[in-house]
């Protein structure tokens, strides 16, 4: 296996991750949306990770608002954050290995902890 090196690698990671999430009854409802919105979400997710890894400035906007809206609609519980992270880590590990792969797992954990703390008002167990 190789490390995450290109935008195409990120696209593969994000697509594979969401294919797994859409099979999971605990998470699938959070990501149900019209096809146009879904395509925009995928592009934003790829841009987000591309910007973190390669400093491309491809991601604009804040992620907090989007996640706050999802929390309001679906209740982003600690259990859901942990489950999301389990899928993310498993997907990364099944496709990539290396410094960038480790980075995207650590960054997802950090983001999950911040969001969980804000939405659930308890110290995160993540």
ABEGO torsion letter per residue (X at the ends): XBBBABAAAAAAAAAAAAAAAAABAAAAAAABBBAAAAAAAAAAAAAAAAAAAAGAGABBEBAAAAAAAAAAAAGBBAAAAAAAAAAAAAAAAAABBEAAAAAAAAAAAAAAAAAAAAAAGBBBAX
